[in-house]
Amino acid sequence: MEQAFNTELLRARVERLSHRGRLAFVLSCAERLAPNYVAFSRHHKWGDIGALSEALDMGWRHLRGETVDAETLREGLARCEAAEPDTEDFDSEFVSAGLDAAICCELVLQLVKKDKVEPAVEAASLARDTVDMHIQELESLRPQDPDLETRILQHPLMQRELRRQIEDLEFLERTPLSDDVVKQIGQLWRTPKASNINRPA
């Protein structure tokens, strides 16, 4: 069955999740995007890979029930923001995906700081946008192509990303996040072999 991206439906489902469920969903998105930042940083020899790694670590620690103090959070948010590449300063296929990854890791910390719905919605949108841009470059699609959106939606990479988001939501909707479950998803979701656009971790 072909999947589609529906922001309002996504928001409604995210609203029904617990704070821990929302955080787990954002962490899943961020883990899939993080290797894209590594690829960007290595290509341009610029950035702060450690800032993203520490943000993800803080998110997982918070999900396990550990307290992250306000100063550590403030510093983490500042580092992630400073690590965001300016798309006007770099010119390569790596930049947009790297920016999305940095922002997504910042969203992890925003959710650790305060429970909100929007960071989870934005994380899903960033993951989708990363794939969208990559498909346009990969397939040399023209912006004026009348079938552009259909071709992007039907591409295997986009369908894989949308299925993954739905699968994560379904899992988090039906599964209480006990300590054992958090440990399990940490092992499954952390440090993927490749990003959502197949860049190696």
Residue, then its C-alpha position, 0 to 999 in steps of 0.5 A: m500500500e502506497q503511503a502519503f505524508n499527512t501533516e494533520l494526521l501525523r499531528a493528531r497521532v503525535e498528540r495522543l502519545s505520551h511525552r516519552g513516546r514523542l521523544a522516542f519518535v523524534l529520536s528515531c527520526a534524528e538517528r536516521l538523519a544523523p549520518n547525513y550530517v557526518a557525511f556533510s561534515r567530512h565532505h566540507k571539513w566543517g561542523d561539530i559531529g560531537a554536538l549532534s552525538e551529545a544531543l542524541d545521548m541526552g535524549w536517550r538518557h532522558l528517555r531512560g529516566e535520567t535527569v538532564d540539568a538545565e545548563t547542560l541542555r542550554e549548552g547542548l542547544a547552543r552547540c547544535e544551533a552553531a553546528e547548523p550549516d548555512t546553505e549559502d556558505f556551502d555548495s554540495e548535495f550534502v548541505s541540505a541533509g546536514l542542516d536537517a540533521a542538525i535541526c532534528c537533533e536540536l528538536v530532541l533537546q527541545l523535547v527534553k526541555k519541555d514536552k510539546v507536540e510540534p518538535a515531533v511533527e517537525a522532526a517527521s517533516l525534516a526526515r521527509d524533506t531530506v528524502d524529497m531533496h535527495i530524490q530530486e538530485l538523485e533522479s535529476l528531476r525538474p522543478q517544472d515537471p508536472d508529475l514531480e510530487t507524484r514521482i517523489l512520493q512513489h520513489p522507494l526511498m520516500q515510501r521507505e521513510l513514510r512506512r518507517q514513520i508509520e511503523d514507529l507511531e504504531f509501535l509507540e501507540r500500542t507499547p508502554l515504554s518500560d525500561d526494557v522496551v526503551k533498552q530494546i529500541g535503543q539497541l534497534w534504533r541507535t547508530p543505524k547502518a545507513s541514513n534515510i538516504n543511504r549514506p553510511a553511518 
